[in-house]
Amino acid sequence: MKHFLDYYADEKYGLSVPDENIIEGHRGNEKTKKISLSDSLDNPVNSKRLVELASESEKIVLVVEDHTRHSPVYETLVELKKRFSSNGIPWDRVTILVATGTHRMMTDRELREKFGEFTDFSKIIQHDAHDSENIIDYGSFLDVPLKINAMVEADLTVCIGAIVPHRFSGWSGGSKMIVPGVAGYETVFKSHHMAILNSNANVGIAKNKFRSLINEAGRRAGVDFIINYYFDANGKIAGCVSGDPVAAHEEGIRLAEKEVEVIYDRRSDVTFISSYPSVNDFWQSGKALYTADLITKDRGKIVMISPLFEGFGDHPVFAQMLRKNSGEILKELESLSGEDPLAYVAAYAVKKIMEKKEIHIISETEYVEDFKKIGLKITGESEPLEREVSDKNLKVIVLNNCLILPKIKNQEVFI
């Protein structure tokens, strides 16, 4: 049977696996009602309407995703500008703050692709996690310092993003645009360090310490309103929630889970998974490994399909750490030796999976040799793995993208 996995934009990757080898998943019968951006703004969760809040505000900050995320930010800005104009709210009150976290800055081309003509007449500032002069200290929570971009101190702060399954916070969205989105480097590192070692956070776990920290950071920083999109299992936008940063986010998780949850009766010998929409680099596409780990047997295979346009991305220490075992990474992490300690945390999380499961990458990236240097099996074709599945009668799960939330029947998602 031919399966077509999301690869990049509208491009698909064809995979041939015999029907008898496929473990079919099933979804619940309950469907969600499509909620448009307009409907969500007209009916916010536990909040005044955004235009009412904006009409009372002189300084408005919209905290938005960068190039590594894929919510319809441009379309959202168009709708907000139209509503603001209709209610006599000048757009020059608005500053757009790009939540880069610790990612590289967006290029001029990427800014234009993300924000269109808003780059011509809007004040757009990219967050710099290392710019200590523009960071405000909001104290600490769960032993994590809350150091956040000073620009969030506005009359009205709005976070625009997405609610998708996430390894460190359970689900993205809500005030995650604040921490880690516009937090100082120390906050980003220590929050992820806490999440990986001292929290039950994992893909799809809604209640966890990292989420508590995110909510508290949003409260202290004064987040007033969120606009969050959620997706279906095919990677398409399923709806939108707006309103109170906590209440609207919780409602969004409830709706998102119905859309992306897929139940399987057992784990696979081999899981083929596309990293889409996280396709730029291994730092981002590793999300696919976290998801596949949930439903792949120990000592089974995870086959990640991804373009990996930028190789390992802009955290070179991440690749260096992946050459070590998880115990060595943890030892160095605990002593805080070396630069970019956040890369140690990410490497530790990925290496724990690599030590339990056999990782294969299917990609036409120009950085093949970089991946081979750390022992990852990478090739531009899937045929040898397809033959192995058939020859050895291996049981396979195919995930078209990494927005899907796979679960094993009658078991917790993180077991």
N, C-alpha and C positions, 0 to 999 in steps of 0.2 A: 504494500500500500504506500502511496506517495503522500508524504506530509510536507506542508509548506510552512516553514518557520519564519517569523519576522527577522529580517537581517538589518536593513537600514532604510529609513523612509518607506517608500513603497516597494522596495526590493525584497524578494523572498529567497529563502534557501530551501531547495528540494531535498528531501530525505526519504529513502526507500527502506521500509521495514515491513516484513510479512505481518499480516493481520494477526496470525496466531501468536505472535511474540509480544503484541501490544497489551499492556494493562490499561484498560479503559477507566477513566475517572467519571464521576457523575456530580452534577450540581443539584442544589436544592430546588424545589419547585417554585419557591417564592421569588417573584421578580420585583425589582424596584421600579418605582415610577420615575420617569425621566424628569429631572429638575434642571431647567435651563439657568444660565447665569442671571437672566432677567428675573425669573421667578424667585431665585434665591435672594436677590437683592431686594425684591418687593416683600419677601416674607422671611426676614432674617431670624435666626434661632436666638432667642433670649437677648434681643438687642433692638435698639432703635434702628431705623433704616439708615444706610450709610450717608445719604444726602442730608439727612437731619443732623447727623454728627458733623459732617463736613461744613454745613452752613454755620455752625457755631465755632469753627476752627480757622485760625489764620495760618498756621503752619501744619501742613499735611505731608506725611511721609508714607510712601508705598514701598514696602519691602518685597522685592520680587526675586524670582529664580534667575540663575545664570544660565549659560549655554549647556550645562550638563543635565538640565531638567527640561521637561517637555510639556508643561501646562500652556494653555493658550494665553500667554501674558499679553500679547499685542491686542487680541480681541477684547480682553478684559479692560485694557486701558482705553480702547475706543468706546466701550460702553460707559465707563466711568466718566470720560470726558464729555460725552453726550449728556449724561445725567447732571453732571456738575454745571454745564452750560445752561441747561434748561432751568436750573434752580439758582442761577445767578452766582455761581461759585467760580471765581477766576482760576484757570489752570495754573497760573503762575504761583499759586499758593502751594503747589505740589512739587515735592522732590521724590525722585525714584532712586531708591537705594538698592543696589544689586547685591544679593546675599551670596557672595562667592565662597564663604567659609574659608577653607585654606586652598581652594582651587586657584589656578592661574587667572590673571585678568582676562576679560574678553577682549578680542581684537575689535578694531573699528568695524570690520565686516560682520563679525558675530553680533555686535551691538545693533547694527542695521538690520540684520536678519531677525533678531529677537524683538526689536522695538519699532522697526519701520520708521515712519516719518516723525515719531516721537523723539528721535535723536536730534531732530532739527530745532525743536522748540521747547524741549523739556530739560530740566536739570537732572542729569543722570550721574550718579556717583557709584563707583564700584568699591565695595568694602575691602579693606586691607587688614587682615588679621594681625599683621606685624606692626601696624601703625599705632604705637602706644599713646601718642599724643592726642589721638581722637577716640580714646577708649574711656568709658566711665566704669568705675568699680561699684557694683551693686551688692557688695558683701559676698557671702558664700552660702551654699546650700548643699547638703550631703557631702561636705568637705570639698566641694568644687567651687572655685572662685568664679563669680559671675561678672565678667568684664566684657562690656558690650559697647558697640559703636555709639558714640554720643549723639548721632543724628536721630536715633529712635526717640529721643526726648522731644516730642512734638505735641501739638495740641490734639492731633489725631494720627495714630499709627496703625496702618493696615498691612496685614501679611497676605500675600497672594501666592498660592502654591498648590501642592497636590497631596492627596492622601493615598499612599501606596504602601504595601508591605515593606518593612525595613529591618535589617539585622540588629542595629544598635538601639533603636527606639521603638521597635515593634511595628509602628506605622509612622510614616512621615506626616507632614502637615501641621497645622496649628502654629504654635510659637516656635516650631523647629526652625523657622526662618530667622529667629533671633539667636538661639543656641542650637546648632553651631553656626547658622547662616551669617550673622553679623557680629560674632563674638571674637574676642581676642584669642590669639593662638593658645595661650595657657588654658583658657576655658574649653576650647575645642578638644585639646589633648586630654585634659583631666576628666572631662565628661565622658569621652569615649573609653578612657582607661577604666573609669568606674563601671561603665556599662558592660564591658567585656569580662570584668573580674568579679564585680560585686552586685550584679543585677540579674534578674531573670529575663531581661530583654532578649528577644529573638524575633525572627520574622513572624509577624502576625500576632504577637502577644501585646494586647492593648494596654494592660496595666503593668507598669514596671517602673523602676527607679529613675531611669533616664527620662521617661515621659513626665514623671513628677517634677524632675529638675527643669525640663523644658517649660512646663506650665508655670512653675514658680519664676523662672527667668522672664517669661512673658508678662507675668503679673507685675514684677518689680520694674521692668522696663516700660511698662505702660502700654502694652498692646491693647488696642480698643476693638479691633474688628478683624475677621479673617474672611478670605474668599478662597475656598479650597475645592479643587476638582477631584473626582474619583473616576476610575476607569473600569471597563469590563474585561473579561478574560481574553478578548481579542485585541486589547490594547487601545480601544477606542474610548473616548470620553463618555461616561455613563450618566454623569450629572454633576451638580455643583451644590455646595452648602456655603452659607454665609452667616456671619453674626458673631456671637460671643466666642472668644478664642478657645475656651474649653468646651462649652456646651455644643457649639456648632461642629467642633472637631470630633467629639464623641458621636454625634449623629452621623457625621461623614464616615467614620469607621464602620458604624452599623450598616450603612448602605453599601459601602465599598466591599465589605466582607461578603455580602450576598452576591455581589457581582463577580468577584475573583476567586472565591473559594471553590476548590475542586477536591472531592473526596475519593480516595483510592482504598481498595481492600487490602493491599499489601505493598511493600516496598519493591523497588525495581532492582534488577541486576545492573542495568544501564539506564541512565537518564540523559536524554538529549535535551538541551535547553538553549534557547536563544537568550543572549544578554539584553536584547532590545527592551526598552529604549536607551539603555546605558551602553553605548557602543564606542565611545571615544578612546578609552584606555582601560587597562586592567584594574586600575584603582577603582573605577566606577563599575566595570562589568563584573567584578567579583561578586556583585549582588546575586548574579545567577548561580554562583557556587553555593551561597548561603541558602538560597531557595531549594536548589536541587538536593542539598545535603539532607533536607527534611524527609525526603521520600526515597533515598537511595540506600541500599544495604551497605553496611560496613564492608570494606574490601571490594565494593562494587565500583562501577565506572560512572563518572560525570563527564559528559561531553558538552563543552560550551562552544556555541557557535557565535562568533562576533567579528566585526571588521577590525576592531582595535587600531583605529586610525593613528593614534598617538602612542602606541606601544604600552609601556608601563605608566605613562603620564608624567606629571611634574613632581613626583615624589621619588627621586632616585634611590633613597634609602630603603624604600619599600621593596624594591627588587633585590637589593643587597641582603636584606633581612630574610627574604624567602629562601636564600641558600642555606640558612641555618635551620635546626630543628626547633620545635615550639618551646622546648625547655630553655634553649640558649637565648631565644628571642625574649622570653619572659624574664630571664635573669638580667639581661641588658636593659630591658624596659624598667624593671624595678630599681635598677641603679641609676636610671635616667642618663646613661652615658650616650654620647653621640648626638648628632643633630637630628631635627625633625622627629621627636619621639612619637608623634601621632602615627608616623609610618610604621613604627614598631607595633603599635596596637593593631593596625590593619593587617600587617604581616602575620601577627600572632593568630588572628581570627582565621585568615586564609590557610595558614600552615596547619592548623588543627584539622581542617578538612582534608588537606593534602595527605596527612598522615593516616587518615582513616579510609580514604577513597582514592582511586586512581583517576587523575585529572587528565583529560585530553582537550585540546583546543583545536577547533576548525576555523581557520582564518587565512585571509590572503594579505595580512599585514606585512609591511616591509620590515618589521622588527622581529622576524622569525628567530634569528640567531640570539637575540636578547632573551627570548623565552627558553630556548634550548639550554642556555648557560645555567639556568637555575633548575634544570631537570624537568621542565614541563614538556609534555609531548604535544607538538603542534604540527599541523599539516593543513594543506589547502583543500583536502578532499575527504569525504566521509565514507567512501566505498569500502576501505579495509575494515572499518568498524561495523558497517552494515553486514558484510560477509561474516564477520565473527559472531554477530547476533544470530544470524541464520544457522551457521555451522554448529554453534554450541547451544542453540535453542535457549538463548538468554531472554529474560522477561524485561520489557522496555516500557518506560514512561517517556512521552514526548511533551515538552512544554514549549509552546510557541513563542513565549516571551517571559521576562522575569517579573511581570506584574501579577502573574497568577499566584495564588496562595494554595499550595497543595497540602492536604492533610491526610493522615491515615485514619481510617474508620475506627471510632471508639478509642482513639488515643490522642493525647495532647500533641499539639503541633511541634513542640520542641523536644520530644522524647527521641 
